[in-house]
Amino acid sequence: WGQRETNKMAYLNVYAMMMLAVLCVPQTHGRVASLTYKVPAGTRECFFEDIPAQGDLDLEYQVLQGGDLDINFEILDPYGRILVQDEHRVENFHTLEELSAEGTYQLCMDNSFSLFADKTVYLDVLIYDPQETTAATTIESDDMVADLDIKLTDMMDSLAKIKDNLIKASNTQQHFKAREARHRHTAESNNARVQYWSVTNCFVLVSVGVVQVVVLRKLFRERRKDKIRT
């Protein structure tokens, strides 16, 4: 009975330490944003994001539909300097680490080169903010930690890594979801074009057949008239 009570207390202590680790995990990451936006033909659309000094920026974009599925893309810092410049790209991924300038960054999608085709663009932004951390609570239970041989900091690091992996997994799922939408639109567009040309070819074939029949009937009628006259 005494051994069971000891094991039970040990399990409760482990559970308590896990709960404390969850509560004390530093929230080291900032904002995550995903959107799908239609950029009209002949226009340039910009989005603005506030990024702190020494922050990191992960960004991905894909053109889902419209025209030749290409667009110009730029990232500008708070001083108007161009950090990234893509021309006529279908998709791309950029990682900017430890940005020195703190302020508002511009994420611009340029469709001014297109005269008629609107472009639907998927944009995924992940901003890491090293300053967004919560102070860990001081735990005055050194004896319990020593007895159970549990390092709270290791548990906190493990949970933080799990959170990072979950965020990356979510971004990856969004990436493949956007790619699937783009390929589906391309397949539907090709199917519509095939159907259009099939109907057009059928109409042309029927029209040619009708014209041929009319012309032949007309020729035979003229020959009959000539024979009757003779």
Disulfide bonds with the S-S distance in Angstrom:
Cys46-Cys108 2.10
